[in-house]
Amino acid sequence: MKIYNARIYTMDADGVIENGWIELSDGKIAALGSGKPDSVSADDIDAQGGTLLPGFIDAHTHLGIIEDGLDFEGDDCNETTDPFTPQMRAIDGINPFDRCFEEARMRGVTAAAVCPGSANACGGEICVIKTAGRRVDDMLVVNAGMKFALGENPKRVYNDKDDTPVTRMATVALIREGLYKARRYAHDMDSYYSDNENCDPPEYDAKFEALLPLLDRKQRAFFHCHRADDICTAMRIAKEFSLDTVIIHGTEGYKIADIIAEDGLPVICGPLMCDRCKPEMRGQELNNAAVLAENGVKIAICTDHTVIPIQYLPLSAQAAVKGGLDEMTALRALTIAPAEILGAEESVGSLAVGKDADVQLYRSGDDPLGLMSEPVLVAINGQFIRREV
């Protein structure tokens, strides 16, 4: 099936194709080009000059792991019986029948990173999933990495429990201890594999096993940080353990944008449309994403759903544009940039041959980031979720 007569934002090396077409086949992008395709059938779609984009990607959410309209019964985001839980996996807590998945799809959000919360120094494994499906295993794109949290949240949660950690020092000490023990665990496993006659394997430990891909740089370390000093702490840990690191939130990133750029860390900015609801967010400024991007930091934009409902992801990007972010950079921050930050760029994030057929179409003249705009066509894995053309 082809979509033709479209202005195509590929978010790839092809840039913007002013009058182009794309062919979807077996859930993938089979071909695309400029002009009119060689042949058009009755089943093909005339975009009538509309704008065709990759599906949007929300780089940090709690979609389906904190269910809409429920309290404790639907909240599986934080295992607060232990402040260090790398063995938890977000995929095991997601309800794909939560109504917010449909709200995401209808606004062109075709994939999202679902994260454990930030109550714990280490909350568990982040997964990237499509927003369509009935079984989360079938929706999985990639397991992106490990969620850590610095700053206020672990302090507040465990202070209420009268337990460790109640200081930033203790939070980092827990992370450092866990990573050092996992490194030693890996060393003992290597010793056993190389000489199993003289070396015994270490006793199985689910926490350390979960951290091994991180230490091998097969997964990334995602650090919840708002304040500039916490961002610097994340960079310190990253250097100490040679971690491939991403900053989530980065609310005060504008204060140290050049330092973040120097260390080469990407930042997932957001939520942008909320109040300064806690002390570590009192430095929130709308120009944060713009300042980071101007300094050469790769950025994505997130809603932190359920903090901001996921259907307002494009509006969040528009807010960043109001704060000075270039509009094309804002579109990239919802497509290819989050795909690259999450390690999912081989499947999603741009329109290129061989990638998943996750596309959305807007009528000619509609702003994909606009408050009043909605896509008239959304496809995930080549299946139409919405079709009004």
Stockholm file with secondary structure:
# STOCKHOLM 1.0

chainA/1-389         MKIYNARIYTMDADGVIENGWIELSDGKIAALGSGKPDSVSADDIDAQGGTLLPGFIDAHTHLGIIEDGLDFEGDDCNETTDPFTPQMRAIDGINPFDRCFEEARMRGVTAAAVCPGSANACGGEICVIKTAGRRVDDMLVVNAGMKFALGENPKRVYNDKDDTPVTRMATVALIREGLYKARRYAHDMDSYYSDNENCDPPEYDAKFEALLPLLDRKQRAFFHCHRADDICTAMRIAKEFSLDTVIIHGTEGYKIADIIAEDGLPVICGPLMCDRCKPEMRGQELNNAAVLAENGVKIAICTDHTVIPIQYLPLSAQAAVKGGLDEMTALRALTIAPAEILGAEESVGSLAVGKDADVQLYRSGDDPLGLMSEPVLVAINGQFIRREV
#=GR chainA/1-389 SS CEEEEEEEECSSTTCEEEEEEEEEETTEEEEEEESCCSCCCTTSEECTTCEEEECEEEEEECBTTBCTTCSGGGBCSCCTTCSBCTTCBGGGGCCTTSTHHHHHHHTTEEEEEECCCSSSSEEEEEEEEESCCSSHHHHEEEEEEEEEECSHHHHHHHHHTTCSCCSHHHHHHHHHHHHHHHHHHHHHHHHHHHCTTTCCCCCCCHHHHHHHHHHTTSSEEEEEECSHHHHHHHHHHHHHHTCCEEEEECTTGGGGHHHHHHHTCCEEECCCSSCCCSGGGTTCCTTHHHHHHHTTCCEEECCTTTTSCGGGHHHHHHHHHHTTCCHHHHHHTTTHHHHHHTTCTTTSSSCCTTSBCCEEEECTTCCTTCTTCCCSEEEETTEEEEECC
#=GC SS_cons         CEEEEEEEECSSTTCEEEEEEEEEETTEEEEEEESCCSCCCTTSEECTTCEEEECEEEEEECBTTBCTTCSGGGBCSCCTTCSBCTTCBGGGGCCTTSTHHHHHHHTTEEEEEECCCSSSSEEEEEEEEESCCSSHHHHEEEEEEEEEECSHHHHHHHHHTTCSCCSHHHHHHHHHHHHHHHHHHHHHHHHHHHCTTTCCCCCCCHHHHHHHHHHTTSSEEEEEECSHHHHHHHHHHHHHHTCCEEEEECTTGGGGHHHHHHHTCCEEECCCSSCCCSGGGTTCCTTHHHHHHHTTCCEEECCTTTTSCGGGHHHHHHHHHHTTCCHHHHHHTTTHHHHHHTTCTTTSSSCCTTSBCCEEEECTTCCTTCTTCCCSEEEETTEEEEECC
//
